[in-house]
Amino acid sequence: MKITKPKGTNDLYFDDIKIWQFIEENIRKIAEEYNINEIRTPVFEATELFARGVGDETDIVNKEMYTFEDKGGRSITLRPELTAGIVRAYIENGFSSMPSPLKFWYTGNMYRYEKMQKGRYREFSQFGLEIFGSASVFADIEAITISYELFKRLNLVDKVELSINSIGCCECRKNYIEKLKEYIKPRLANMCDTCKIRYEKNPMRIIDCKEEKCRKELENVPMITDYLCEECSKNFEQVKDILTKLNVPYIVDKGIVRGLDYYNRTVFEYTSKDLNLAVGGGGRYDKLVEILGGTSTPAVGFGIGMDRVVILLKENGIYDKLKKGIDIYFVVMDSSKYTVIKEIVDKLRMSGYSIDMDISEKSFKAQLKYADKLGARNVCIIGENEIKNNECTIKNMENGKQTTINFNQEEIEKMIKE
């Protein structure tokens, strides 16, 4: 019986790999320019980390985690998100004693047992940033502008919409939750079972419910922005003012509460304008380090779904522009001259050119056909007479023009550049 990949996972190869590399190259460049350290953490962690960090009443912890018992009887979970793991690393490795703020970036695969739909997989990849040690609004702006910069460099900035909100501090939320529960209580019987549980455990999560009957009951629900304390209100106004001055377009969406329990104050999300697809988001989480056993440390960060970015690049035609064939394919008509040809080929490769050559002893016609499928911009044709006269024929695959030149690295490079 044929073995197939698990549902909700993908094989990546050929052109798909190129688009992933394009995204990753831009991420690494931005990280270098903004002086952000890369961090890599285990793909599995103690289950308790996510129960405490993400929130034991969230859908992620209750319904979606891949959890198992290892041979030592420990409860282990494949990471469903990365922030909690990075906070664990921050505490465990004593990063709090280092000069702050500390900035970390990551890419990696995560795992959630979710209902499959476009852009939502059970194994998915994220790019993210975490900033530790700054309570300043400037750290919030740093996170938002770095994420915005990535979309600019991927030519997607006009394809996504940035939405921001403030969910206040603990004190703000105490007052707000009272008003929220007052509003929901007479409507609760008409809402879904999940929202009935959330009403007791975490009422703010009800606002994020996607069930149609719940959305209807929430049409006039009070919003937390009307209950912010003076300090949180001032903080949010600063965020909006600075983004405006930096020409970073945004809308205020009072319905954003984010799906994880650790957020406070500024939260933000990116959605596709055309595809109605959530692409990423983040916000401030000043209590998480303390919740996980560290000293009180302000922090802010974001995560962007790379699988969804790939979809946007494809849907908007940007993907097709990235398909770049090799610089030149060497058609070998006399296999006895293989070593002579390979010496030149390897020198060109060392100079940074993308080169391929025949290693299957195909016919001349088959080699040209193969070169065309590879998207080769040029073909170098070498037969017995060419080698004898120290010559080769370069064919431009776009216009069909053929030119005979001396068979050496300098002459071939010159033709490639033209």
NUBA-530696 format. One record per residue (C-alpha): x, y, z. Coordinates in steps of 0.001 Angstrom, whole numbers, plus 500000, padded with zeros to 6 digits. Layout:
N
XYZ/...
***
This chain:
418
500000500000500000/501274503468499108/502286505662502046/501148509285501724/502017512427503678/499909513189506777/496823515329506201/497563519005506622/501225518806505603/502995519735502368/506006518664500330/507969521663499039/510131521372495927/511187523008492628/509612526468492177/507932526394495601/511332526177497253/512496529232495317/509658531353496617/510330530211500190/514008531093499736/513011534533498423/510985535188501595/513724533840503867/516420535926502156/514402539088502802/513823538093506429/517543537551507019/518409540859505369/515926542790507517/517151541038510674/520731542014509880/519791545632509198/517754545944512419/520389544151514563/518094541269515519/519548537994516829/518332534689515405/517073532121517925/516182528450517430/514283526484520054/513140522822520244/510246521705518079/508704520075521166/508403521391524713/506822520434528032/503027520594527664/502808522800530753/504670525561528922/501780526076526512/499054525472529093/500481528266531244/501808530507528492/499177530339525754/496234529856528129/494518526633529167/491151527952527978/492265528775524441/491254526635521460/494933525966520816/495450524246524171/491996522658524446/491542521357520910/494556521725518641/497797520611520296/499716517486519340/500458516115522810/501975512757523756/503730511025526637/507390510237526069/509178507122527311/509994508858530576/506313509505531267/506583513249530571/503815515111528748/505339516590525592/503733518840522965/504814519741519443/504974523528519542/501717525158518383/503359528600518487/506844529906519239/506573532850521631/506165530690524737/509225528628523787/511343531728523239/510235533156526591/511220529845528186/514647530131526524/514924533775527654/514375532714531283/516367529473531229/519462530974529599/519613534017531865/519047536562529100/517477538974531603/520980539730532934/522111540927529501/521833544530528273/518279545235527094/516348545460524967/517062542073523420/515620541334519973/515203537822518586/513873536600515260/512889533092514251/511473530942511510/510173527471512153/507459524884511792/504548524662514209/501779522113514654/498066522431515328/495331519886514731/493046522277512871/490254522023510365/491855522236506957/491202525261504736/493110527557502395/496328528658504060/495578526698507240/497628523547507653/498448521213510535/502143521756509964/502794525414509169/505687527827509254/506071531268510813/508507534133510819/508447536085514045/510113538694516210/510274539058519995/511601542149521802/512342541857525522/513067544581528052/511368547700526709/508058549067527988/508326552041525640/505814552610522883/508837552748520574/509237548969520968/505649548501519761/506458550689516769/509645548707516107/507663545446515927/504989546919513665/507404548652511288/509643545573510946/506657543436509981/505476546186507612/508954546379506069/508826542684505162/505584543163503245/507151546153501454/510137544128500317/507930541291499140/505901543795497062/502812542921499117/502377546146501049/499392547174498886/497862543707499211/497592543597503016/495825545749505578/497207546541509022/494623546707511824/495478547812515353/493707547930518698/494436548261522396/493155545688524869/494441547672527829/496109546513531020/494820544214533758/493036547071535504/491320548236532304/490110544741531603/488602544239535069/486168547095534497/485557546160530894/484867542491531607/482142543451534070/480386545527531389/480978542831528778/479401540124530926/476427542383531664/475857542749527921/476346539048527072/474435537452529957/470887537915528547/472121536776525109/474223533821526215/471482531209525675/471537532011521930/475307531625521618/477519528620520871/478709526166523526/482294527422523267/481200530969524046/479234529708527048/482456528252528431/484398531404527571/481816533498529426/482999531923532687/486687531539531883/487702534377529540/484797536571528341/486959538701526029/487572535694523813/483865535708522953/484448538804520814/486719536706518595/484045534029517928/483400533349514221/480033531588514658/477324533468512758/474758533261515559/477303534657518017/478329537453515641/474688538481515457/474388538681519253/477591540740519433/476565543467516992/476409546173519676/478838544687522161/480810547260524207/484451547650523161/487427547814525472/488753550998523887/485877552802525637/487137551545529023/490884552162528769/492572553802531744/494281557142531201/497733555607530778/496610552916528299/494582555446526350/497592557765526111/499773554828525050/497399553870522237/497182557456521001/500987557536520825/501044554370518736/498519555791516279/500268559163516096/503707557683515405/502408555266512754/500694558182511020/503885560265511065/505853557303509686/503337556900506838/502413553375507921/498729553010506939/496439551320509471/492844551054510594/491596550776514158/489651547551514609/488088547491518066/487207543824517630/490801542593517669/491532540748520907/493982538127519511/493595534412520092/496211534033522824/495723534984526464/499082536631527082/498525539905525179/497974543360526696/497784546932525392/498731547211521687/497666544324519439/497737544231515648/496878542003512696/497575541825508975/494889540551506612/494810540147502854/492647542804501206/491486540537498392/491527537046499891/490080537704503363/493005535755504773/494704536475508112/498416536752507383/499955537582510745/499726539565513920/501145540289517316/501250542720520168/502552543468523631/502769540782526327/504258542331529455/503246539572531903/504281536399530044/507876536215531275/506625536476534845/503840533926534236/506452531414533067/508655531897536112/510953534757535153/511328538270536514/508823540874535353/509902541850531816/508000543950529260/507895542372525801/506330542740522373/506399540637519225/504639539266516165/504307536184514008/503655536043510248/502344532895508561/504827532132505816/502504529641504102/499980532457503721/502596534862502420/503399532267499748/499710532194498789/499648535997498460/502759535988496290/501204533385494008/497741534958493850/499173538382492986/501486537171490232/504633538095492128/505537534423492281/505848534173488486/508400537008488433/510625535017490780/510923532059488455/514479532496487303/516086529896485088/519775529011485081/522328531284483412/523619528683480959/523322524992480100/526255523184478519/525250520789475727/527968518135475511/528060516401472130/531333514534472672/531353512771476065/535101512128475822/535592515863476413/533620515811479670/536555516700481959/537704519621479778/534198521078479758/533621520500483466/536756522476484379/535267525566482694/531812524881484135/533153524699487710/535140527927487279/531961529693486166/530064528254489138/532768529554491478/532220532996489936/528580532897491001/526797531724487866/524021529151487837/525257526399485524/524149522908484529/525505520431482006/524683517050480520/525477514126482825/523209511550481150/524746511386477666/521458512430476078/521104513134472370/521669516682471123/517936517223470639/517096515818474091/519681518106475718/518208521214474084/514745520169475184/515972519613478740/517732523008478782/514476524662477726/512559522966480539/515175524202483016/514538527750481824/518152528210480715/518701531687479308/521694530512477284/522957527217475903/526612526489475259/526982523908472474/530244521996472401/531061519321469841/534217517606468694/535103520337466168/534492523109468713/536852521520471221/539455520982468488/539293524662467526/538949525785471162/535528527250470374/531913526931471517/528558528175470251/526369530228472599/522652530219471828/520377532804473438/517212530850474237/515006533959474222/515797535268470730/517465532215469188/520629534146468275/523781531996468019/527357533254468424/530619531311468120/533277532398470612/536543531189472107/535986528416474652/537239530071477832/535763531449481033/536186535137480162/534451534920476763/531566532828478107/531045535232481049/530931538139478618/528165536439476610/526167535605479752/526297539248480891/525044540452477532/
***
